Structure formats: structure tokens, C-alpha cells
Amino acid sequence: MRAVRYIEDSLSEQIDLDSVCGQAHLSKFYFSRIFQAMVGETVFDYVRKRRLAEIAHRLVTTAESITDLALQYGYESQQSMTKAFRRQYGLTPGAYRRAGTDRYFFHRARLSRETIVDLHRDFSLRAHVFHLPAMRLVGLRKSMPITDPAPVERTREMFRRRAAELDSIRRFRGVFEVTLMRREQLVTYSPQDYFDGFIGYAVDDSAPPLPDWEEMHIPESRHLTFHYTGADSIDRLSALYRYIFSSGLALRRERLANRDFFHYYRAAASSMLFFLPIA
């Protein structure tokens, strides 16, 4: 947390790894691993993206020249900054300024002491390969903002109120929540972003179609599973997924498949299984 504050206060200055690690009093090797696990980026990728985000913010909120912004944030020239900016945002700085949008900002890392402690205490990074049979899910599908938990919880409450309608055809006792989101969105999301989420039960294949319910099908597939046993797991989904993607997959050889990932929990949500599809 001190290192993140140091980086944020020094974005317009030269930042070297020794100085960042010195904030945490850890070796470069050990600190780099912890930083990536907690933030979801290497130190230098985080610095680069945050600098570009500050440039993007100033492009749409000030009249500062592109050259001045490039030099202020450590680029040797406007051309070198433009190349990095276009690679990050898909637009030149001039086109970004004309569009006048802040949608693509890469925001400061959200960390708390409680989240860091709980991740290390309650999360197992021992992944297991699980062969999942084909499943038919029935439930609710909603488009929800990434950083506002209220609509997500309302959708869960809506499902809980109606879930008894599915009791006679459900296959398992727990709830499946499918995140219809690209991996990179979990790390680089903007507060304005939305994602499609599905919450429901696995049901018998022989059950007839049900009116007023959404359905989705998960094919027979292989998944990496990670287990979390801490309290308030639902409230920490973004942090848990970032931890999996940045640290849990670091030593794995499997290649993630281009399919939806999801988690499974019982009613109390104090124990949760995460499923990441692999090829």
C-alpha cells in the first residue's frame, strides 16, 4: 500500500524499482511477486498504464499540449508517447482528446489491509484440473456496473426470492454465477464499465423450458478450480479474480480457453469454488 502511494505521488518523476521496493522494505524479487498478485500488473506495467491514464485524463480536462504532457510524464518525445498511448487505448492522443471520453482510464489500485490479509489466509492457490460435465443453467441474466455492488446484490436477492420455483429440477444445492467478461477487464476496468452476469441453478436436462427464466449451457469442458474459504467472499469477487489471474495462474502451464468463467457457492457464500476454462 505504501508502494502504491509512492508510485501515485511520483508519476511525473523518475521511478525505479529499488525506490518502490524500498517503500515495502522487501527484496525486488519478493516484492515484485507480491505486487503483481495484489494489483494484477507488474510494477512497470502499472506505472506505464497509470501515467498514460493521467495523460488521458488531462487530455479531456485541460488544454495542455500533447508535447508538454509527454515530457511531463517521462517520455522522450511526443512521438514515443503517442506510440505507447495508441497501443494502450487504440487511439492517438489527439483523437482521444477530440472524443472527450474518460471511459478508458486505468485507475489507481484498490487495496485494503483486510483484503490482502484475507487473500493470503483464506485463498488456496493450489489449483486442480476438473472435468466438468455439460450443464444446463437456469436463472437470471443482467447487465451490471463493475464497481457498484448494489445492482449485483439486487439481482441475487431477486433470484433468491424466486429460486423455490426451480427446486424440483435443480441438480446441486449451490448457486452458479457466471461472469461474462474478458480477463483484462478485471484488471483494467473503468468505473463506467458494465458486465453481463448470470446467476442460477444447474437443472435437469429433461426439464421443459421455463417461462420468465433465462437459460445458458456450459459445454463439457476442463477447468482449473481454486478454492476460497473466507467470509464475505461475494463482496470481494473482483479482488479474488484478480488474485487468481495474476498469481494463481503464474506457475500453471495450462492455456486458458476463450469461454466464460464462473464461481459456485452455497447459500452462506463462506466457501467458494472458482472455475477457469482451459483448452
GISULJO-V381666 format. One line per field, one symbol per residue. phi: phi as a letter, one per 40 degrees, with the letter a starting at -180 (. if undefined). A space follows every 10 residues. Layout:
BEGIN
phi = ???
END
This chain:
BEGIN
phi = .ccccccccb ccbcbbcdcc cccbfbcccc cdcccccccg acdccccccc cccccdcccc bbbdcccccc ccbgccaccc ccccccccbg bcdccccccg bbcccccddc badccccccc cbbccccbcb ccccbbbbib bbcbcccbcc cccccccccd cbdccbdcbc cbccbbbbbc acdccccbcb dccbbcbbba bcbcccccdb cgbcbabbcd abbcbbbbbc cfcccbdccc ccccccbccc bcccbcccbc babbacdcfc bbbbbbcbc
END
